[in-house]
Amino acid sequence: MAGGPDAEAFARLSRYVHLMAENTASDTERRGCLLAKGAAELAQHDPTVAQRSAETMTALLTLLRTEISAAQRHGDIDSTADPERLRPFC
């Protein structure tokens, strides 16, 4: 296991998952749900909202896939595992 950009991929993934869990647990007023539902409803009627929402999700999922692949190359995640199936839900 060499250094390089792949060496910290698992740590970055772990921080992301922990941050999402902490944010979800602390969102007692369910603002995240409100934001997601609002964007979903607006996207049905506003092409700009739909496009921006899709672009944001695509970028996030691409970033997660990239980090998972980097962690696989570094040996921190099974190299035979499918990065698409390992991505945390956003």
Backbone as ProteinMPNN parsed JSONL, in Angstrom:
{"seq_chain_A": "MAGGPDAEAFARLSRYVHLMAENTASDTERRGCLLAKGAAELAQHDPTVAQRSAETMTALLTLLRTEISAAQRHGDIDSTADPERLRPFC", "coords_chain_A": {"N_chain_A": [[0.83, -1.178, 0.0], [0.962, 1.873, -1.123], [1.648, 5.422, -0.763], [0.246, 8.492, -1.857], [-2.496, 9.917, -3.825], [-4.57, 8.08, -3.481], [-4.275, 7.043, -0.97], [-5.593, 8.315, 1.148], [-8.251, 8.035, 0.587], [-10.139, 6.241, 1.781], [-10.317, 7.308, 4.338], [-11.42, 9.803, 3.719], [-13.905, 8.975, 2.711], [-14.952, 7.774, 5.014], [-15.136, 9.996, 6.734], [-17.08, 11.455, 5.334], [-19.357, 9.742, 5.472], [-19.716, 9.637, 8.259], [-20.19, 12.363, 8.77], [-22.597, 12.757, 7.355], [-24.257, 11.033, 8.809], [-24.159, 12.241, 11.358], [-25.252, 14.769, 10.742], [-27.809, 14.025, 9.91], [-28.827, 12.838, 12.231], [-28.818, 15.023, 13.943], [-30.618, 16.74, 12.852], [-33.229, 17.593, 13.963], [-35.396, 19.125, 13.373], [-35.989, 18.432, 10.885], [-35.069, 19.681, 8.52], [-33.552, 18.925, 6.328], [-35.181, 17.033, 5.08], [-37.28, 18.691, 4.344], [-36.002, 20.379, 2.516], [-35.212, 18.529, 0.527], [-37.689, 17.452, -0.267], [-38.944, 19.787, -1.137], [-37.288, 20.522, -3.3], [-37.722, 18.301, -4.944], [-40.463, 18.546, -5.506], [-40.556, 21.082, -6.773], [-38.945, 20.537, -8.957], [-40.562, 19.093, -10.63], [-41.986, 20.998, -11.955], [-40.316, 23.015, -12.704], [-37.844, 23.382, -14.925], [-35.219, 24.306, -14.527], [-34.677, 23.9, -11.809], [-34.944, 21.131, -11.787], [-32.814, 20.399, -13.484], [-30.558, 21.421, -12.105], [-30.757, 20.006, -9.703], [-30.427, 17.375, -10.624], [-27.838, 17.575, -11.716], [-26.364, 18.144, -9.41], [-26.756, 15.801, -7.859], [-25.631, 13.909, -9.61], [-22.956, 14.794, -9.671], [-22.24, 14.429, -6.958], [-22.595, 11.635, -6.656], [-20.738, 10.742, -8.525], [-18.377, 11.666, -7.366], [-18.367, 10.118, -5.001], [-18.186, 7.536, -6.136], [-15.67, 7.768, -7.334], [-14.019, 8.097, -5.074], [-14.459, 5.658, -3.761], [-13.407, 3.879, -5.654], [-10.736, 4.728, -5.581], [-10.067, 4.012, -2.954], [-10.298, 1.288, -3.255], [-8.192, 0.768, -5.067], [-6.095, 1.377, -3.382], [-6.287, -0.649, -1.602], [-7.933, -0.674, 0.602], [-10.592, -1.252, 0.38], [-12.372, -4.038, -0.81], [-11.292, -5.064, -3.923], [-12.87, -6.311, -5.792], [-15.431, -5.562, -5.335], [-18.397, -3.844, -6.331], [-18.315, -0.491, -7.074], [-20.601, 1.042, -7.559], [-22.591, -0.209, -6.072], [-21.652, 0.12, -3.545], [-21.8, 2.745, -2.85], [-22.813, 5.16, -0.509], [-26.19, 6.01, 0.306], [-27.501, 9.088, -0.677]], "CA_chain_A": [[0.0, 0.0, 0.0], [1.758, 3.077, -1.261], [0.967, 6.678, -0.468], [-0.377, 9.085, -3.025], [-3.866, 10.412, -3.65], [-5.493, 7.018, -3.079], [-4.006, 6.63, 0.411], [-6.545, 8.928, 2.08], [-9.618, 7.902, 0.071], [-11.001, 5.593, 2.764], [-10.539, 8.274, 5.419], [-12.379, 10.797, 3.224], [-15.22, 8.318, 2.677], [-15.401, 7.607, 6.405], [-15.559, 11.311, 7.232], [-18.337, 11.798, 4.675], [-20.437, 8.927, 6.041], [-19.943, 10.095, 9.632], [-20.806, 13.689, 8.711], [-23.995, 12.59, 6.954], [-24.97, 10.431, 9.942], [-24.285, 13.266, 12.397], [-26.201, 15.786, 10.283], [-29.146, 13.43, 9.91], [-29.247, 12.65, 13.623], [-29.008, 16.309, 14.623], [-31.647, 17.52, 12.147], [-34.488, 17.262, 14.642], [-36.488, 19.888, 12.752], [-36.135, 17.799, 9.578], [-34.852, 20.66, 7.448], [-33.065, 18.194, 5.159], [-36.359, 16.465, 4.417], [-38.002, 19.808, 3.743], [-35.241, 20.809, 1.351], [-35.287, 17.481, -0.499], [-39.063, 17.393, -0.78], [-39.186, 21.022, -1.874], [-36.599, 20.426, -4.587], [-38.411, 17.287, -5.76], [-41.735, 19.104, -5.995], [-40.273, 22.151, -7.733], [-38.346, 19.953, -10.157], [-41.639, 18.628, -11.506], [-42.576, 22.131, -12.659], [-39.297, 23.998, -13.058], [-36.721, 22.68, -15.554], [-33.943, 24.74, -13.957], [-34.521, 23.17, -10.545], [-34.727, 19.723, -12.145], [-31.463, 20.262, -14.029], [-29.573, 21.644, -11.036], [-30.841, 18.872, -8.768], [-29.812, 16.218, -11.291], [-26.396, 17.822, -11.806], [-25.799, 18.026, -8.064], [-26.727, 14.376, -7.491], [-24.65, 13.243, -10.472], [-21.622, 15.171, -9.199], [-22.002, 13.776, -5.678], [-22.445, 10.194, -6.883], [-19.459, 10.562, -9.219], [-17.335, 11.848, -6.356], [-18.357, 8.926, -4.147], [-17.665, 6.429, -6.948], [-14.237, 8.016, -7.492], [-13.359, 7.821, -3.792], [-14.527, 4.209, -3.527], [-12.427, 3.268, -6.556], [-9.408, 5.046, -5.053], [-9.86, 3.161, -1.773], [-10.072, -0.068, -3.771], [-6.825, 0.707, -5.6], [-5.175, 1.416, -2.246], [-6.426, -1.893, -0.855], [-8.769, -0.494, 1.791], [-11.894, -1.835, 0.061], [-12.258, -5.18, -1.716], [-11.202, -4.604, -5.311], [-13.899, -6.948, -6.627], [-16.739, -4.986, -5.003], [-18.911, -2.887, -7.308], [-18.44, 0.841, -6.463], [-21.996, 1.519, -7.655], [-23.388, -0.79, -4.994], [-21.082, 0.507, -2.264], [-22.05, 4.148, -2.559], [-23.87, 5.449, 0.47], [-27.308, 6.766, -0.237], [-27.347, 10.521, -0.403]], "C_chain_A": [[0.878, 1.247, 0.0], [0.945, 4.299, -0.858], [0.283, 7.194, -1.72], [-1.814, 9.459, -2.769], [-4.854, 9.344, -3.188], [-5.381, 6.672, -1.593], [-5.035, 7.165, 1.402], [-7.999, 8.763, 1.663], [-10.56, 7.289, 1.104], [-11.308, 6.538, 3.92], [-11.54, 9.345, 4.981], [-13.784, 10.209, 3.177], [-15.792, 8.175, 4.086], [-15.883, 8.926, 6.986], [-16.896, 11.722, 6.627], [-19.509, 11.047, 5.31], [-20.747, 9.38, 7.466], [-20.609, 11.467, 9.652], [-22.277, 13.588, 8.333], [-24.822, 12.001, 8.1], [-25.19, 11.46, 11.05], [-25.314, 14.323, 11.996], [-27.63, 15.262, 10.304], [-29.673, 13.305, 11.335], [-29.545, 13.982, 14.315], [-30.106, 17.169, 13.98], [-33.028, 17.195, 12.717], [-35.676, 18.024, 14.053], [-36.732, 19.429, 11.322], [-36.028, 18.787, 8.418], [-34.361, 19.976, 6.177], [-34.211, 17.586, 4.369], [-37.132, 17.56, 3.695], [-37.306, 20.252, 2.466], [-35.356, 19.795, 0.215], [-36.683, 17.414, -1.115], [-39.407, 18.628, -1.594], [-38.537, 20.98, -3.244], [-37.295, 19.424, -5.501], [-39.718, 17.829, -6.33], [-41.506, 20.193, -7.035], [-39.724, 21.593, -9.039], [-39.401, 19.459, -11.14], [-42.173, 19.753, -12.388], [-41.547, 23.139, -13.165], [-38.079, 23.278, -13.628], [-35.356, 23.069, -14.984], [-33.668, 24.008, -12.649], [-34.236, 21.698, -10.838], [-33.298, 19.507, -12.628], [-30.414, 20.414, -12.936], [-29.586, 20.502, -10.024], [-30.157, 17.647, -9.358], [-28.303, 16.384, -11.384], [-25.719, 17.651, -10.452], [-25.686, 16.563, -7.642], [-25.702, 13.616, -8.319], [-23.236, 13.543, -9.999], [-21.284, 14.469, -7.886], [-21.771, 12.283, -5.858], [-21.146, 9.879, -7.614], [-18.304, 10.691, -8.241], [-17.238, 10.623, -5.453], [-17.782, 7.721, -4.886], [-16.143, 6.55, -7.093], [-13.476, 7.682, -6.211], [-13.363, 6.326, -3.467], [-13.5, 3.5, -4.399], [-11.001, 3.52, -6.079], [-9.091, 4.185, -3.831], [-9.648, 1.711, -2.19], [-8.649, -0.207, -4.3], [-5.809, 0.669, -4.473], [-5.254, 0.149, -1.406], [-7.27, -1.799, 0.398], [-10.169, -1.061, 1.621], [-11.657, -2.943, -0.946], [-12.305, -4.723, -3.169], [-12.243, -5.233, -6.221], [-15.296, -6.395, -6.363], [-17.121, -3.931, -6.038], [-19.079, -1.519, -6.64], [-19.854, 1.402, -6.519], [-22.844, 1.003, -6.503], [-22.888, -0.385, -3.625], [-21.366, 1.953, -1.885], [-23.096, 4.306, -1.49], [-25.003, 6.178, -0.213], [-27.162, 8.203, 0.195], [-28.69, 11.12, -0.072]], "O_chain_A": [[1.461, 1.612, 1.022], [-0.265, 4.227, -0.643], [-0.202, 6.415, -2.541], [-2.308, 9.342, -1.647], [-5.869, 9.667, -2.571], [-6.294, 6.074, -1.024], [-5.315, 6.509, 2.406], [-8.891, 9.299, 2.319], [-11.676, 7.779, 1.28], [-12.432, 6.565, 4.423], [-12.402, 9.75, 5.76], [-14.747, 10.872, 3.561], [-16.975, 8.428, 4.314], [-16.917, 8.975, 7.653], [-17.75, 12.274, 7.32], [-20.53, 11.648, 5.645], [-21.915, 9.494, 7.838], [-21.499, 11.707, 10.468], [-23.117, 14.264, 8.929], [-25.956, 12.422, 8.331], [-26.281, 11.542, 11.616], [-26.147, 14.725, 12.808], [-28.555, 15.984, 10.677], [-30.828, 13.628, 11.609], [-30.425, 14.056, 15.173], [-30.473, 18.212, 14.52], [-33.875, 16.606, 12.045], [-36.825, 17.614, 14.218], [-37.586, 19.979, 10.627], [-36.8, 18.729, 7.462], [-34.71, 20.394, 5.073], [-34.214, 17.619, 3.139], [-37.583, 17.37, 2.566], [-37.958, 20.476, 1.446], [-35.574, 20.174, -0.935], [-36.833, 17.33, -2.335], [-40.081, 18.535, -2.62], [-39.155, 21.357, -4.239], [-37.441, 19.67, -6.698], [-40.039, 17.596, -7.495], [-42.183, 20.225, -8.062], [-40.011, 22.125, -10.111], [-39.158, 19.414, -12.346], [-42.745, 19.495, -13.447], [-41.875, 24.016, -13.965], [-37.351, 22.625, -12.88], [-34.439, 22.249, -14.962], [-32.55, 23.55, -12.413], [-33.376, 21.092, -10.198], [-32.644, 18.544, -12.228], [-29.48, 19.616, -12.857], [-28.532, 20.083, -9.545], [-29.397, 16.963, -8.673], [-27.563, 15.427, -11.155], [-24.631, 17.081, -10.361], [-24.65, 16.135, -7.132], [-24.981, 12.77, -7.79], [-22.402, 12.639, -9.932], [-20.171, 13.971, -7.716], [-20.844, 11.726, -5.27], [-20.521, 8.853, -7.348], [-17.356, 9.906, -8.288], [-16.138, 10.145, -5.173], [-16.982, 6.971, -4.327], [-15.421, 5.558, -6.989], [-12.416, 7.059, -6.257], [-12.376, 5.796, -2.956], [-12.796, 2.61, -3.923], [-10.151, 2.633, -6.16], [-7.974, 3.689, -3.691], [-8.895, 0.984, -1.541], [-7.974, -1.195, -4.011], [-4.776, 0.009, -4.587], [-4.375, -0.1, -0.582], [-7.32, -2.747, 1.181], [-10.859, -1.323, 2.606], [-10.825, -2.799, -1.843], [-13.26, -4.067, -3.588], [-12.475, -4.732, -7.321], [-16.24, -6.721, -7.084], [-16.262, -3.216, -6.554], [-19.897, -1.385, -5.731], [-20.263, 2.152, -5.633], [-23.724, 1.712, -6.014], [-23.611, -0.524, -2.638], [-21.192, 2.342, -0.73], [-24.148, 3.669, -1.542], [-24.794, 6.884, -1.2], [-26.743, 8.487, 1.317], [-28.783, 12.319, 0.191]]}, "name": "protein", "num_of_chains": 1, "seq": "MAGGPDAEAFARLSRYVHLMAENTASDTERRGCLLAKGAAELAQHDPTVAQRSAETMTALLTLLRTEISAAQRHGDIDSTADPERLRPFC"}
